[in-house]
Amino acid sequence: MHEVNAELDRGESMVVVLAAVGLTPIDAVSDTNVYDLEVNDFDGTAVISSYAIDRRMQRPYLHTER
C-alpha cells in the first residue's frame, strides 16, 4: 500500500493488480514504470511487466506479474 499511496501522491496514473480471491493488492504499476501488458483472451489472464530496481543488488530488472 505504501507504493500505491506514494504514486497517487505524485499524481501518477496507476494499475493495481488484485489477487484472484478477495481484494488484496499484490502489485502496483504506474505509467512511469510500465513496460508491457499481455492479455490472454483465451483464459482471461494477463501478464503485466514493469521496470523495477533490485534493492539488494541496486540493479534494474524487468518485473512480471501474472
Secondary structure, DSSP 8 states (H G I E B T S, - for coil): -HHHHHHHHTT--EEEEE-SSSS-EEEEEETTTEEEEEE-TTTS-EEEEEEEEETTTTEEEEEEE-
